Amino acid sequence: MSFIQSVLLGVLQGIAEFLPVSSSGHLVLARAFMGLEEIPVLFDVILHLATLVVVIWVFRARIGAILAALGRLVVRRNTPDDRDHLILALQLVAASAATAVIGVGISMLDIRDDPVLVSALLIATALVLVSTILARGVRPLEQTGWRSALIMGIAQGFGVFPGISRSGITIASGLLSGLDRRAAGEFSFLLSIPAIFGAFLFSLKDAGDLASSVPPLSLLGGFLAAMIAGYASLRLLLRLVAGGRLWIFAIYLVPVGVWSLVHFVS
């Protein structure tokens, strides 16, 4: 993989990770068009780690509050204000467990490099996004509830399919389960932290293959490109979610999915 190819894939990852268009699906299609057939899973996950840095930075205040509440719990000095953050932490753990069960099962199917399936699932993602037009959620993050948390965790598990947008399906499921727009977006990205980190640990077995197929400079270029593009796209998505315009990405996904489907089937 050349430096330019790595940077292009990094930019694509940074944009598609947060915008609900499926970063993994776009990476599969991009590699297929570039003729890159033997890139290890760990390369994808390292690009995801770059976007994880962005999530932690953007939501640092909420993450800091959760960690502070957990720290005070350990030393038994909790305050009444810590209750909401401790419940949120438990909900994120429960949702992450649901994600892990479904995600590991799907990952065993070994379908990540099938561009035909990716194309079809991009269209499916578009339909999920359009469904958010019907959402009328009003509950804030502090009232997420166990039902919404588990629904979003399960939805995130299906985001393992390349072509299904992780951010799109989790935000949509949050909105449709009654959360308000800000809460659905924030819970979705907080939930991505353990998922991305867990995927990184799971794929460390490919570290040797990564070193032999992607030069260190190319890897660094892809990482930085994903981080910079990711910050810009996350800020954009949060504004669009707040404005109730998540569905707008279906306008892009449907023609891309149909065109790619025709291209790879014919």
C-alpha positions as CSV (number, residue, x, y, z in Angstrom):
1,M,0.0,0.0,0.0
2,S,1.4,3.4,-1.0
3,F,1.4,6.5,1.2
4,I,-1.2,8.2,-1.0
5,Q,-3.5,5.2,-0.9
6,S,-3.2,5.0,2.9
7,V,-4.0,8.7,3.3
8,L,-7.0,8.4,0.9
9,L,-8.3,5.5,2.9
10,G,-7.7,7.5,6.1
11,V,-9.7,10.5,4.8
12,L,-12.5,8.1,3.7
13,Q,-12.5,6.4,7.2
14,G,-12.5,9.8,9.0
15,I,-15.5,11.0,7.0
16,A,-17.5,7.8,6.8
17,E,-16.9,6.8,10.5
18,F,-19.1,9.6,11.8
19,L,-21.3,10.4,8.8
20,P,-23.9,7.6,8.7
21,V,-22.6,6.1,5.4
22,S,-20.6,3.1,6.8
23,S,-16.9,3.5,7.0
24,S,-16.2,-0.2,6.8
25,G,-18.4,-0.6,3.8
26,H,-16.7,2.3,2.0
27,L,-13.2,0.9,2.8
28,V,-14.2,-2.4,1.3
29,L,-15.4,-0.8,-1.9
30,A,-12.4,1.6,-2.0
31,R,-10.0,-1.3,-1.7
32,A,-11.8,-3.2,-4.3
33,F,-11.6,-0.3,-6.8
34,M,-7.9,0.2,-5.9
35,G,-7.1,-3.5,-6.2
36,L,-5.9,-3.8,-2.6
37,E,-7.0,-7.3,-1.7
38,E,-4.7,-8.3,1.2
39,I,-4.9,-5.5,3.8
40,P,-5.2,-7.0,7.3
41,V,-8.2,-6.2,9.5
42,L,-5.8,-4.4,11.9
43,F,-5.3,-1.6,9.4
44,D,-9.0,-0.9,9.4
45,V,-9.0,-0.9,13.2
46,I,-6.0,1.4,13.5
47,L,-7.9,3.9,11.3
48,H,-10.9,3.4,13.7
49,L,-8.5,4.2,16.6
50,A,-7.7,7.5,15.0
51,T,-11.4,8.4,15.0
52,L,-11.7,7.1,18.6
53,V,-9.2,9.8,19.6
54,V,-11.7,12.3,18.0
55,V,-14.6,10.9,20.0
56,I,-12.7,11.1,23.3
57,W,-11.7,14.7,22.6
58,V,-15.2,15.9,21.5
59,F,-16.9,14.2,24.5
60,R,-14.1,14.7,27.0
61,A,-16.3,16.6,29.5
62,R,-18.9,13.8,29.7
63,I,-16.2,11.1,29.8
64,G,-14.3,13.0,32.5
65,A,-17.5,13.3,34.6
66,I,-18.2,9.5,34.3
67,L,-14.6,8.7,35.3
68,A,-14.7,11.1,38.2
69,A,-18.0,9.6,39.4
70,L,-16.5,6.1,39.2
71,G,-13.3,7.3,41.0
72,R,-15.4,8.7,43.9
73,L,-17.4,5.5,44.0
74,V,-14.2,3.5,44.5
75,V,-13.1,5.7,47.5
76,R,-16.7,5.9,48.7
77,R,-17.0,9.6,48.4
78,N,-19.9,9.9,45.9
79,T,-22.1,12.9,45.7
80,P,-25.8,12.9,44.8
81,D,-24.9,14.4,41.4
82,D,-22.9,11.2,40.5
83,R,-25.9,9.0,40.3
84,D,-26.8,9.8,36.7
85,H,-23.3,9.3,35.5
86,L,-22.9,6.0,37.4
87,I,-26.2,4.7,35.8
88,L,-25.0,5.9,32.4
89,A,-21.7,4.0,32.9
90,L,-23.6,0.8,33.7
91,Q,-25.9,1.3,30.7
92,L,-22.9,1.6,28.5
93,V,-21.4,-1.6,29.9
94,A,-24.7,-3.5,29.3
95,A,-25.1,-2.1,25.8
96,S,-21.4,-3.0,25.0
97,A,-22.1,-6.6,26.2
98,A,-25.0,-6.8,23.8
99,T,-22.8,-5.4,21.0
100,A,-20.1,-7.9,21.8
101,V,-22.4,-10.9,21.7
102,I,-23.9,-10.0,18.3
103,G,-20.7,-8.5,16.8
104,V,-18.5,-11.5,17.5
105,G,-21.1,-13.8,16.1
106,I,-21.4,-11.8,12.9
107,S,-17.6,-11.4,12.6
108,M,-17.3,-15.2,12.4
109,L,-19.2,-15.2,9.1
110,D,-16.1,-13.7,7.4
111,I,-18.0,-11.5,4.9
112,R,-16.0,-8.2,5.3
113,D,-14.6,-8.3,1.7
114,D,-17.8,-9.0,-0.2
115,P,-18.5,-5.8,-2.2
116,V,-21.9,-7.1,-3.5
117,L,-23.2,-7.5,0.1
118,V,-21.7,-4.1,1.1
119,S,-23.6,-2.5,-1.8
120,A,-26.9,-4.0,-0.7
121,L,-26.4,-3.0,2.9
122,L,-25.6,0.6,2.0
123,I,-29.2,0.7,0.6
124,A,-30.4,-0.9,3.8
125,T,-28.7,1.8,5.8
126,A,-30.4,4.4,3.7
127,L,-33.8,2.9,4.7
128,V,-32.8,3.0,8.4
129,L,-31.9,6.7,8.1
130,V,-35.2,7.6,6.4
131,S,-37.1,5.9,9.2
132,T,-35.8,8.6,11.6
133,I,-38.2,11.0,10.0
134,L,-40.8,9.3,12.2
135,A,-38.8,9.7,15.4
136,R,-40.3,12.0,18.1
137,G,-38.0,11.2,21.0
138,V,-37.9,13.6,24.0
139,R,-35.8,11.9,26.7
140,P,-32.4,13.5,27.5
141,L,-29.2,11.4,28.1
142,E,-29.9,11.3,31.8
143,Q,-33.1,9.4,31.1
144,T,-31.7,7.0,28.5
145,G,-33.3,4.0,30.3
146,W,-32.2,0.4,30.1
147,R,-34.4,-0.5,27.2
148,S,-33.0,2.2,24.9
149,A,-29.4,1.4,26.0
150,L,-29.9,-2.3,25.1
151,I,-31.6,-1.5,21.8
152,M,-28.7,0.7,20.8
153,G,-26.2,-1.9,21.9
154,I,-27.9,-4.6,19.8
155,A,-28.1,-2.2,16.9
156,Q,-24.4,-1.4,17.2
157,G,-23.7,-5.2,17.0
158,F,-25.3,-5.3,13.6
159,G,-23.0,-2.4,12.6
160,V,-20.2,-5.0,12.3
161,F,-21.7,-5.8,8.8
162,P,-19.7,-3.7,6.3
163,G,-22.3,-1.5,4.7
164,I,-24.3,-1.0,7.8
165,S,-23.4,2.4,9.4
166,R,-22.5,2.0,13.1
167,S,-23.3,5.6,13.8
168,G,-26.4,5.6,11.6
169,I,-28.0,2.5,13.0
170,T,-27.3,3.3,16.7
171,I,-28.4,6.9,16.4
172,A,-31.6,5.8,14.5
173,S,-32.4,3.2,17.1
174,G,-31.9,5.7,19.9
175,L,-34.2,8.2,18.2
176,L,-36.9,5.6,17.5
177,S,-36.7,4.3,21.1
178,G,-37.6,7.7,22.5
179,L,-34.3,9.6,23.1
180,D,-34.0,13.2,22.0
181,R,-31.6,14.0,19.2
182,R,-28.7,15.1,21.4
183,A,-29.0,12.1,23.7
184,A,-29.1,9.6,20.8
185,G,-26.0,11.1,19.2
186,E,-24.0,11.3,22.4
187,F,-24.9,7.8,23.7
188,S,-24.1,6.4,20.2
189,F,-20.5,7.8,20.3
190,L,-19.9,7.0,23.9
191,L,-20.9,3.5,23.0
192,S,-18.4,3.4,20.2
193,I,-15.5,3.8,22.6
194,P,-15.5,0.2,24.1
195,A,-16.5,-1.2,20.7
196,I,-13.6,0.3,18.8
197,F,-11.1,-0.5,21.5
198,G,-12.4,-4.1,21.8
199,A,-12.1,-4.5,18.0
200,F,-8.5,-3.3,18.3
201,L,-7.6,-5.8,20.9
202,F,-9.3,-8.6,19.0
203,S,-7.4,-7.8,15.8
204,L,-3.9,-7.5,17.4
205,K,-3.2,-11.1,16.1
206,D,-2.9,-9.5,12.7
207,A,0.0,-7.1,13.8
208,G,2.6,-9.1,11.9
209,D,0.6,-9.1,8.7
210,L,0.1,-5.3,9.0
211,A,3.9,-4.7,9.3
212,S,4.6,-6.7,6.2
213,S,1.9,-5.1,4.0
214,V,1.6,-1.4,5.2
215,P,4.8,0.7,5.6
216,P,5.0,2.6,8.9
217,L,5.0,6.0,7.1
218,S,1.8,5.0,5.2
219,L,0.2,3.8,8.4
220,L,1.0,7.2,10.1
221,G,-0.3,9.1,7.2
222,G,-3.6,7.2,7.2
223,F,-4.0,7.6,11.0
224,L,-3.5,11.4,10.9
225,A,-5.7,11.8,7.8
226,A,-8.5,9.8,9.6
227,M,-8.2,11.8,12.7
228,I,-8.4,15.2,11.0
229,A,-11.2,14.2,8.6
230,G,-13.0,12.5,11.5
231,Y,-13.1,15.7,13.7
232,A,-14.6,17.7,10.9
233,S,-17.2,15.1,10.0
234,L,-18.2,14.4,13.7
235,R,-18.9,18.1,14.2
236,L,-21.0,18.2,11.0
237,L,-23.0,15.1,12.0
238,L,-23.8,16.4,15.5
239,R,-25.3,19.6,13.9
240,L,-27.3,17.5,11.4
241,V,-28.6,15.2,14.1
242,A,-29.6,18.1,16.2
243,G,-31.5,19.5,13.2
244,G,-33.3,16.3,12.5
245,R,-31.6,15.8,9.1
246,L,-30.1,12.4,9.5
247,W,-32.2,11.1,6.6
248,I,-30.4,13.4,4.2
249,F,-27.5,10.8,3.8
250,A,-29.9,8.4,2.2
251,I,-29.8,10.7,-0.9
252,Y,-26.2,9.7,-1.2
253,L,-26.3,6.0,-0.1
254,V,-29.1,4.8,-2.4
255,P,-27.4,5.8,-5.7
256,V,-23.9,4.7,-4.5
257,G,-25.3,1.3,-3.3
258,V,-27.3,0.8,-6.5
259,W,-24.3,1.8,-8.7
260,S,-21.9,-0.4,-6.8
261,L,-24.3,-3.3,-6.9
262,V,-24.6,-3.1,-10.6
263,H,-20.9,-2.7,-11.1
264,F,-19.9,-5.7,-9.0
265,V,-22.7,-8.0,-10.1
266,S,-22.2,-7.4,-13.8
